[in-house]
Amino acid sequence: MREWAGVNQTLITGASQPAGMAVNARHIFWANNDTIAEANLDGSEVNLSFITGASDTAGVAVNAHHIFWANRTGTVGNTIGRANLDGTGVNQNFITGANEPTGVVVNARHIYWLNEGTGTIGRANLDGTGVDQDFITGANVPAGVVVNARHIYWTNSATGTIGRANLDGTGVNQDFITGVGQPVGLVANARHIYWTNFSAGTIGRANLDGAGVNQSFITGASGPIGVAVRTSADG
């Protein structure tokens, strides 16, 4: 296995309780306590107040048109927020009725989020209709979520596992990957799934089918929470 090179643990500094990350072709976005922050991919032009008015943010996702985030608790808690990619059109109550939402992810048809308070995964259409707060049940303190063309994956931070299900919510396996050290963030590309081991200070990696698990793929992190990949290249 080739060794991961070029690790930089301080690409961006000055964040406030960062708890979720997303990237597109130009920018990095992250949940920054009560704001959504933004920077260029090289870490320059950091804006820690790119979107304001959020509350205890704990997840962020981006597609070609919008940025989405979870307002976990507080003044606008238990909601999913949305804004345009330039930070305009902010709607802190885009989806309501969540229960301590954490991770958020989108694909071409749906938005998904984790309800930490109820151990469920919610789903809605991209326009905010068709909300189902119990799309998948039985998770245990879920904290990170990702989708690909066939599956949805999530972290069970209380049990140290990665769960997986089909995109229609069937075939739920809460123990798809086991032996994880308090997993929080989660991301995937065309070949691999990656997660943060919060308690171990590492980034784990496995094949999309759950094989080839490496809990120490990247080491030296300090309480890692969010993780993102830019492309589907063979990393």
N, C-alpha and C positions, 0 to 999 in steps of 0.2 A: 504494500500500500504506500502510495507516495505521501510525503509529509507536507502538511499545509504550510505555505510560506507567506511572508509579508504580514504577519499578524500585528495589528496596531490597536492596543487597548485604550488609547486616548485620542482617537481621531477627532472627536468632538468632546469638549469639556463644558462645564457650567450647567448641565442639565439638572432638573429638579425631580427626583424620583421617577426617572424614565421607566415606562412600563408597557412598551409596545412599539413596534417599528414597522415601517413599510417603505418601499422604494419604487420609483418609476424611472424612466429614462433620463431624468434630469435632477431629481431631488431625493433626499432622505426626509421622511416625516417620522416623528415619534410623539408618543403621549408623554406630556411633561407636567405631571401633577394636574394643574387646573388650566393648562393650555395645550395646544398642539404646536409643536415646533417644526421648523424646516431648515434644511441646509443643502448646499450643493453636494454632489456625490463625492467630491474631494474633501469635504468637511469645511469648506469656506462659506462665507456669508450666512452664518448661523442666525436664525431668527427664533428666539425662544418664545415669542408671543405671536406666532403666525396666525393662530386662531385663539381667541380669548372667550371667556364666558363658560368654559367647560367646567366639569366638577369631578375631581378624583379620577382622571382619565386612566384607563387600563388596557387599551388596545386601539390599534389604528389600522386601516386598510385603504387602498387606493385602486381606482380603475382609470379608464381613459377620460372620464368626465368629472369624477367626484372623489373626495376624501371622506372616509367614515371613521367614527371613533365611538368608544364606549364611555359613557358617564356612569361610573360605578355607584357612587354615593354622593351626598351633599345636595346642593340647591337644585341641580338638574339631574340628580341621580336616577338610576334605573331607566336610562334612555340610551338610544343610539343617535348620535349627532351626524350631520352631513353638511358639507360645503363644497363649493366649486374648487377646482384645483388651484385657482389663484387666491383662495381664502375668502372670496365673497360668497354671498348667499348662505350665510351660516344659519343652520336650523338645529338647535340643541335638542329638539324633541321630534326628530324625524321618525323615530320608532319609540313608542312608550310601552310600559308594562313589563320591562325586563326585571330581573332580580339579581342585583349586584353583577352587572355584565362585565366581562373581562375581555377576552380575545374577540377580534372581529376579522372576518375575511369575506371577500367577494369573488364570484366568478361571472361568467357571461349572463347568467340568469338570476342569481340569488345573492343575498347577503346573509351571512351566518354569524352568530355571536354565542358566547358562552354565558350562561346564567349560573354564576358561582353559587348563589344562594339556594338554588333548587337542584343543582347538579344536572342541568339540562343544556341542550344546544337549541337555540332558536333559529328560525329561518323566515325570510320574507322576500318578496319580489324586490327588484332594484328600485322600484318607485315607492317602496314602503308599504305596499298592500300585501294581503295574504299572510299576515303575521301568524306564526305558529311558535309559541314560546316553549313548547315541549316536542320539538321535531325529533330529538333524540334524548332519551332519558337514561339515568343510571350512572352518570359520570360522578367523580368524587373530587370536589374542589377543582374543576376544570379551569385552566389558565391560558392555554394557547390553542389555536385552531388553524388548520390549513386545508385547502381543497386542491385536487387536481382533476383530470378529466374523468376519473372513475371513482374516487374515494374522498371521504372527509376524514381527517385525522385530528385528534385533540390530546392534550396532556391532562392526566389525572394526577395533580401534584400531591394529593394526600396519600395515594397508594403507590406512587413511583412507577406509573405505567403510561404508555401511549395507547390510546384507543383508536379504532378505525371502524368505518361503516361505509356502505355504498352510498352514492349521492342521493338516492331516494330514501335514505334513512333505514334501510334494511341491513341485515348482516352485521349487527352491532357486535364488536369485540372489544371489551374494555381492557383486555390484557394483550393487545396486539404486540407490544414490546414491553418487557418487564425489566426490573433492576435499575431503573432510572433514579437519579438522586434529586428528588423534588423538582420535577420538570415544570417549566413555566412557558417560555417562548417556544414556538414551533414554526418551521417553514419547510418547503419542499421545492425541488426543481424536477427536471425530466428524469433524473436517475436516483436521487437520494432524498431522504427526509433528515432534517437537522433539528435539534432541540437544545435548550439550555438546561444544564444541571445546576440549579441554583445553589444547593448545599455543597456540591463538589467543586464548583468554580470551573466547570468545563463545558464544552459544546460536544454533544453526542451526534452520531450519524449512523444511518442504516440504509439499506436498499429499500425501495418502495414496497417490496413484498415482506419486509420485516427481517430479512436475512442480513448478515454482515454487520451486526451491531458493534459499534465502537463508542463506548461511553466517554472516552477521553480523546476524541478526534482533535479538539483544540483545548489546550490547557492554559492556566494562568489568569483566567477571568476572575472577577470578584463579585459574587452574587449576581451572575448574569440572569437577565429577565427576557428581553426581546432579542430576536434574531431575524435576519433577512438575507435573501440572496438576490442578486441583480438579474441574472440570466439563467437559462437552462443549460449552460455549458457543463462540461463534465467535471464539476467540482464536487 
